[in-house]
Amino acid sequence: MDNKKKQIWGWAMYDWANSAFATTVMAGFFPLFFKGYWSAGADVNVSTAQLGLANSIASLIVALMAPIMGAIADKGSAKKKFMIFFAYLGSLMTAALFLVHEGDWQMASFVYVMGIIGFSGANVFYDSLLPSVANEKEIDYVSGLGFGMGYLGGGLLFLVNVLMFKFPGWFGLASGTEGVLFSFLTVAIWWGLFTLITIFWVEEKQAEGASKVNFAAIKAGIRQYFDTWKKIKHLQTVSLFLAAYWFYIDGVDTIIRMAVDYGMSIGFEAGDLIVALLITQFVGFPAAIIYGKLGQRYGVRKGIFIGIGAYIIITFWGVLMDSVTEFYSLAIAIGFFQGGIQALSRSYYSRLIPKGQEGEFYGFYNMLGKFAAILGPLLIGVVGLTIRGTLGPLANSPEQLEAIGQVASRWGIGSVVLLFVIGAILFKFVDEDEGRREALFIEENS
């Protein structure tokens, strides 16, 4: 394997490594376990709000620290070092979930928040390494390859974890509960081991004038961060794209994080939800790579618009669905578009930002994505609790109260459509050519 291919595959393999956390923990077992084990006995809408709050706190912390950390990494040519630190923080916190006792939802939330900080923090620097391993012609495909490898790697381990949950005796475990707890350990090991491939295969390009990460680099990075706010008036296209991305990727992330919780709230069995997640993973593997190729050939903007439109339809369908068959069909649809819209957004952004400042600007990119992820889960929780609080007193039986709870959950997930619509409207006004001119101006005057 030549060095160029080694760099590309080394970069893509980090998606393979960390997607185990995104799939088994964030989308799969944590919300499932949170409701039935760590928050056992709580009202479904209350536990949904607790889970949404945990996601929002983690997102807020990452959002506040990402741009400054990215700027420091730029000045010290330390994107890879920061990625490694956060990756192993996330891996360690995932292993710690194994130790959290039943009913201790506060500790479970804390460890989960720390795990998301590790996961999301590492992604800031992982994303910023993309321009180092791929040129402009191949960047859409390489970005899609990363997401595709993530779906495959995350899906394979999740399949094993599902078997540990469903058939614990095969693995020498006493129960499904023990199977879930041990699955958190397998994710931590998987994440930590496969990150080593990225560490050994990916070389970070040294920025001009970069130094080691020391006090001077930290000071210069913080200064660069504040300088960027001054430059932003010359980067109107970047600002507009980030605003659009803020809204539509919130919808995507919210559906990823809250789908299992939503399915449980409207009465689906845990086994059905897990099967749906597996479907999404294995459909997502080829779909993300194909989507990247199509964006490369027919235009990234068209691909992003198609993804947003598909998610609007998917969300409306989710509000109205009432059968497991429909849920599986939705899982297939999400698999087709989820990785594609993420991959093309990441590569499209690389065309708009100044060269040599990728860490900082991808810090802003992830910052706004995480600020948006504060809004989505809270929106679902607030809408659901408001409807529950308004209609709940009208119930004359436990059955009616349960039905009202399901209506509240449906309206909560339906509120996400608003985010996709706003994102699409803003993205329509993003001019890529103007964005290139603005980025060049910043490069020449930095």
PAVEXSE-310083 format. One line per field, with one value per residue (C-alpha): x, y, z; residue in three letters; residue number from 1. Coordinates in pm, whole numbers, m for minus. Layout:
<gufis>
px <- [X:...]
py <- [Y:...]
pz <- [Z:...]
residuo <- [ala:...]
num <- [NUM:...]
</gufis>
This chain:
<gufis>
px <- [0:151:175:m119:m361:m224:m303:m659:m732:m565:m789:m1105:m1031:m1085:m1449:m1447:m1307:m1525:m1854:m1882:m1956:m2202:m2390:m2378:m2374:m2533:m2795:m2843:m2788:m2745:m3095:m3239:m3059:m3111:m3488:m3512:m3215:m3056:m3388:m3618:m3967:m3961:m4235:m4139:m4156:m3948:m3677:m3678:m3621:m3339:m3171:m3217:m3063:m2756:m2708:m2749:m2499:m2237:m2300:m2271:m1933:m1794:m1936:m1765:m1422:m1396:m1294:m1028:m883:m884:m699:m436:m396:m341:m69:106:39:m120:m453:m351:m233:m559:m757:m570:m630:m1005:m1041:m892:m1089:m1404:m1285:m1211:m1550:m1727:m1554:m1665:m2034:m1979:m1943:m2258:m2522:m2893:m3103:m2805:m2917:m2713:m2381:m2480:m2553:m2221:m2012:m2213:m2155:m1780:m1788:m1960:m1702:m1430:m1615:m1708:m1379:m1181:m1407:m1312:m951:m1030:m1240:m967:m717:m929:m763:m425:m505:m725:m706:m1007:m1097:m1114:m1227:m1600:m1525:m1278:m1524:m1791:m1545:m1491:m1862:m1904:m1630:m1793:m2126:m1962:m1734:m1998:m2254:m2036:m1957:m2317:m2428:m2200:m2331:m2692:m2613:m2457:m2785:m3021:m2819:m2598:m2537:m2339:m2081:m2084:m2295:m2577:m2834:m2912:m2840:m2490:m2458:m2530:m2284:m2010:m2092:m1974:m1636:m1614:m1681:m1403:m1156:m1262:m1234:m894:m741:m848:m748:m391:m417:m491:m209:48:m75:m185:79:m24:107:310:163:398:541:396:568:532:226:353:246:337:129:m164:m142:m117:m409:m633:m532:m612:m952:m1046:m896:m1135:m1433:m1285:m1231:m1584:m1712:m1501:m1633:m2003:m2037:m1882:m2114:m2420:m2323:m2258:m2598:m2765:m2562:m2647:m3015:m3026:m2755:m2935:m3227:m2996:m2814:m3136:m3290:m2970:m2967:m3339:m3476:m3457:m3606:m3888:m3960:m3986:m4211:m4467:m4468:m4216:m4019:m3649:m3564:m3745:m3551:m3218:m3296:m3384:m3048:m2866:m3054:m2950:m2585:m2554:m2753:m2546:m2213:m2250:m2488:m2236:m1963:m2202:m2338:m1981:m1920:m2248:m2163:m1824:m1987:m2315:m2255:m2233:m2507:m2764:m2669:m2716:m3054:m3172:m3065:m3252:m3568:m3548:m3520:m3831:m4026:m3870:m3967:m4330:m4343:m4204:m4477:m4751:m4609:m4778:m4619:m4280:m4270:m4289:m4013:m3788:m3867:m3772:m3445:m3363:m3446:m3231:m2945:m2958:m2927:m2769:m2403:m2438:m2555:m2290:m2009:m2098:m2142:m1796:m1627:m1827:m1713:m1347:m1395:m1499:m1233:m880:m595:m372:m657:m850:m836:m987:m1251:m1352:m1373:m1635:m1802:m1834:m1918:m2228:m2324:m2306:m2491:m2762:m2766:m2851:m3167:m3300:m3319:m3449:m3710:m3837:m3837:m4006:m4275:m4346:m4366:m4579:m4835:m4827:m4879:m5163:m5355:m5258:m5515:m5791:m5716:m5973:m5773:m5416:m5480:m5581:m5276:m5051:m5215:m5156:m4791:m4756:m4917:m4674:m4380:m4501:m4542:m4203:m4022:m4233:m4102:m3763:m3902:m3873:m3494:m3465:m3682:m3484:m3154:m3264:m3374:m3042:m2834:m3005:m2824:m2472:m2248:m1946:m1754:m1792:m1681:m1357:m1282:m1339:m1116:m838:m860:m811:m518:m343:m395:m319]
py <- [0:335:618:814:522:442:796:777:437:532:838:645:376:623:638:257:286:557:464:177:445:627:305:78:354:676:534:187:61:381:523:171:101:453:414:57:27:354:547:253:345:705:843:799:1172:1254:1002:1138:1488:1357:1192:1505:1714:1486:1514:1890:1943:1738:1930:2266:2176:2057:2360:2604:2440:2318:2638:2740:2388:2382:2713:2591:2270:2477:2686:2381:2144:1921:1816:1451:1479:1637:1375:1099:1260:1296:954:778:995:874:513:524:678:414:143:323:274:m92:14:229:64:22:328:565:780:1078:891:728:1073:1212:929:948:1323:1270:999:1233:1503:1254:1138:1485:1648:1389:1442:1812:1720:1413:1627:1891:1626:1554:1820:1672:1330:1419:1678:1875:1627:1327:1491:1415:1047:1022:1190:942:655:757:753:428:258:395:238:m96:m105:26:m212:m521:m461:m365:m697:m879:m663:m739:m1110:m1059:m898:m1148:m1467:m1398:m1770:m1791:m1560:m1709:m1424:m1459:m1223:m968:m694:m832:m856:m484:m392:m600:m448:m112:m273:m413:m65:84:m183:m158:222:220:m56:66:423:291:246:616:705:505:567:931:1204:1556:1823:2080:2427:2706:2873:2604:2519:2258:2275:2496:2812:3024:2800:2811:3189:3218:2979:3177:3498:3332:3226:3583:3710:3482:3665:3981:3809:3677:3990:3882:3526:3580:3261:3051:3218:3148:2787:2730:2877:2642:2349:2439:2378:2082:1875:1926:1736:1455:1431:1448:1160:957:1016:1001:737:446:654:762:405:291:585:488:124:m69:m358:m322:m603:m426:m107:m286:m460:m120:22:m271:m214:153:61:m193:14:316:150:137:436:680:578:592:928:1065:943:1096:1427:1417:1361:1555:1827:1845:2107:1886:1597:1805:1937:1585:1470:1752:1686:1314:1385:1606:1318:1069:1284:1321:948:882:1091:893:539:277:m54:m221:m277:98:147:m93:91:419:259:175:531:684:453:584:950:982:924:1099:1433:1421:1334:1594:1868:1796:1800:2101:2307:2235:2433:2747:2783:2933:2684:2639:2718:2391:2302:2630:2641:2278:2371:2629:2373:2122:2396:2499:2138:2076:2397:2275:1938:2130:2258:1935:1705:1991:2075:1717:1708:2045:1984:1637:1752:2055:1843:1583:1854:2013:1698:1472:1611:1527:1154:939:614:484:378:730:871:629:730:1098:1016:861:1166:1390:1180:1195:1573:1603:1418:1601:1937:1847:1920:2291:2258:2094:2360:2651:2480:2428:2790:2923:2677:2798:3132:2986:3082:2850:3073:3372:3155:3064:3431:3520:3234:3341:3697:3568:3347:3638:3872:3637]
pz <- [0:m101:152:5:33:377:491:354:507:834:854:761:1020:1302:1192:1213:1567:1721:1554:1800:2063:1838:1760:2064:2328:2197:1960:2107:2458:2659:2590:2618:2946:3078:3061:3189:3428:3540:3539:3612:3729:3604:3380:3011:2936:3247:3154:2798:2936:3159:2860:2651:2930:2947:2570:2584:2867:2682:2361:2538:2691:2356:2177:2413:2406:2044:1858:2112:2123:1743:1725:1971:1769:1451:1611:1755:1462:1724:1574:1594:1955:2067:1875:2060:2400:2351:2187:2488:2730:2555:2555:2929:3013:2805:3007:3326:3233:3325:3689:3723:3943:3871:3953:3959:3666:3789:3772:3443:3301:3424:3276:2952:2929:2973:2706:2460:2537:2443:2132:2008:2106:1909:1608:1594:1528:1320:1085:1064:947:637:415:512:366:63:m214:m335:m612:m379:m57:m105:m165:125:362:251:291:653:730:536:737:1050:965:888:1193:1431:1284:1315:1681:1752:1599:1844:2129:2034:2044:2389:2497:2332:2392:2696:2755:2429:2588:2937:3075:3326:3172:2903:3155:3205:2828:2790:3064:2906:2567:2704:2774:2420:2278:2491:2376:2009:2011:2178:1964:1619:1701:1694:1316:1277:1513:1315:957:949:931:1021:786:975:938:838:1147:1377:1704:1975:2199:2479:2655:2350:2120:2362:2382:2001:1958:2190:2009:1675:1808:1896:1569:1383:1526:1377:1041:1031:856:558:578:528:324:601:852:638:577:948:1032:782:906:1265:1197:960:1128:1458:1311:1198:1532:1731:1538:1587:1963:2039:1795:2040:2321:2088:1977:2339:2425:2158:2260:2046:2195:2269:2028:1742:1805:1806:1476:1325:1437:1278:953:952:1009:731:480:578:494:113:105:259:11:m287:m169:m158:m514:m636:m469:m640:m979:m970:m712:m335:m300:m472:m248:68:m46:m129:217:392:190:268:640:634:481:725:1026:915:851:1198:1360:1185:1196:1409:1311:1347:969:916:1173:980:656:823:937:575:463:738:642:285:381:726:638:304:439:713:472:209:469:609:267:140:439:355:32:219:489:478:438:742:983:954:1323:1430:1159:1208:1575:1481:1254:1536:1785:1594:1535:1910:1996:1761:1938:2254:2088:1934:2237:2453:2188:2194:2574:2621:2356:2495:2858:2766:2583:2859:3122:2926:2832:3124:3371:3121:3136:3313:3320:3304:2944:2845:3022:2833:2505:2586:2659:2312:2148:2336:2214:1853:1859:2025:1745:1485:1606:1455:1104:1182:1204:861:696:839:746:385:345:474:269:m51:m15:33:m265:m291:m536:m308:m17:m198:m265:98:218:m20:113:469:364:193:486:775]
residuo <- [met:asp:asn:lys:lys:lys:gln:ile:trp:gly:trp:ala:met:tyr:asp:trp:ala:asn:ser:ala:phe:ala:thr:thr:val:met:ala:gly:phe:phe:pro:leu:phe:phe:lys:gly:tyr:trp:ser:ala:gly:ala:asp:val:asn:val:ser:thr:ala:gln:leu:gly:leu:ala:asn:ser:ile:ala:ser:leu:ile:val:ala:leu:met:ala:pro:ile:met:gly:ala:ile:ala:asp:lys:gly:ser:ala:lys:lys:lys:phe:met:ile:phe:phe:ala:tyr:leu:gly:ser:leu:met:thr:ala:ala:leu:phe:leu:val:his:glu:gly:asp:trp:gln:met:ala:ser:phe:val:tyr:val:met:gly:ile:ile:gly:phe:ser:gly:ala:asn:val:phe:tyr:asp:ser:leu:leu:pro:ser:val:ala:asn:glu:lys:glu:ile:asp:tyr:val:ser:gly:leu:gly:phe:gly:met:gly:tyr:leu:gly:gly:gly:leu:leu:phe:leu:val:asn:val:leu:met:phe:lys:phe:pro:gly:trp:phe:gly:leu:ala:ser:gly:thr:glu:gly:val:leu:phe:ser:phe:leu:thr:val:ala:ile:trp:trp:gly:leu:phe:thr:leu:ile:thr:ile:phe:trp:val:glu:glu:lys:gln:ala:glu:gly:ala:ser:lys:val:asn:phe:ala:ala:ile:lys:ala:gly:ile:arg:gln:tyr:phe:asp:thr:trp:lys:lys:ile:lys:his:leu:gln:thr:val:ser:leu:phe:leu:ala:ala:tyr:trp:phe:tyr:ile:asp:gly:val:asp:thr:ile:ile:arg:met:ala:val:asp:tyr:gly:met:ser:ile:gly:phe:glu:ala:gly:asp:leu:ile:val:ala:leu:leu:ile:thr:gln:phe:val:gly:phe:pro:ala:ala:ile:ile:tyr:gly:lys:leu:gly:gln:arg:tyr:gly:val:arg:lys:gly:ile:phe:ile:gly:ile:gly:ala:tyr:ile:ile:ile:thr:phe:trp:gly:val:leu:met:asp:ser:val:thr:glu:phe:tyr:ser:leu:ala:ile:ala:ile:gly:phe:phe:gln:gly:gly:ile:gln:ala:leu:ser:arg:ser:tyr:tyr:ser:arg:leu:ile:pro:lys:gly:gln:glu:gly:glu:phe:tyr:gly:phe:tyr:asn:met:leu:gly:lys:phe:ala:ala:ile:leu:gly:pro:leu:leu:ile:gly:val:val:gly:leu:thr:ile:arg:gly:thr:leu:gly:pro:leu:ala:asn:ser:pro:glu:gln:leu:glu:ala:ile:gly:gln:val:ala:ser:arg:trp:gly:ile:gly:ser:val:val:leu:leu:phe:val:ile:gly:ala:ile:leu:phe:lys:phe:val:asp:glu:asp:glu:gly:arg:arg:glu:ala:leu:phe:ile:glu:glu:asn:ser]
num <- [1:2:3:4:5:6:7:8:9:10:11:12:13:14:15:16:17:18:19:20:21:22:23:24:25:26:27:28:29:30:31:32:33:34:35:36:37:38:39:40:41:42:43:44:45:46:47:48:49:50:51:52:53:54:55:56:57:58:59:60:61:62:63:64:65:66:67:68:69:70:71:72:73:74:75:76:77:78:79:80:81:82:83:84:85:86:87:88:89:90:91:92:93:94:95:96:97:98:99:100:101:102:103:104:105:106:107:108:109:110:111:112:113:114:115:116:117:118:119:120:121:122:123:124:125:126:127:128:129:130:131:132:133:134:135:136:137:138:139:140:141:142:143:144:145:146:147:148:149:150:151:152:153:154:155:156:157:158:159:160:161:162:163:164:165:166:167:168:169:170:171:172:173:174:175:176:177:178:179:180:181:182:183:184:185:186:187:188:189:190:191:192:193:194:195:196:197:198:199:200:201:202:203:204:205:206:207:208:209:210:211:212:213:214:215:216:217:218:219:220:221:222:223:224:225:226:227:228:229:230:231:232:233:234:235:236:237:238:239:240:241:242:243:244:245:246:247:248:249:250:251:252:253:254:255:256:257:258:259:260:261:262:263:264:265:266:267:268:269:270:271:272:273:274:275:276:277:278:279:280:281:282:283:284:285:286:287:288:289:290:291:292:293:294:295:296:297:298:299:300:301:302:303:304:305:306:307:308:309:310:311:312:313:314:315:316:317:318:319:320:321:322:323:324:325:326:327:328:329:330:331:332:333:334:335:336:337:338:339:340:341:342:343:344:345:346:347:348:349:350:351:352:353:354:355:356:357:358:359:360:361:362:363:364:365:366:367:368:369:370:371:372:373:374:375:376:377:378:379:380:381:382:383:384:385:386:387:388:389:390:391:392:393:394:395:396:397:398:399:400:401:402:403:404:405:406:407:408:409:410:411:412:413:414:415:416:417:418:419:420:421:422:423:424:425:426:427:428:429:430:431:432:433:434:435:436:437:438:439:440:441:442:443:444:445:446]
</gufis>
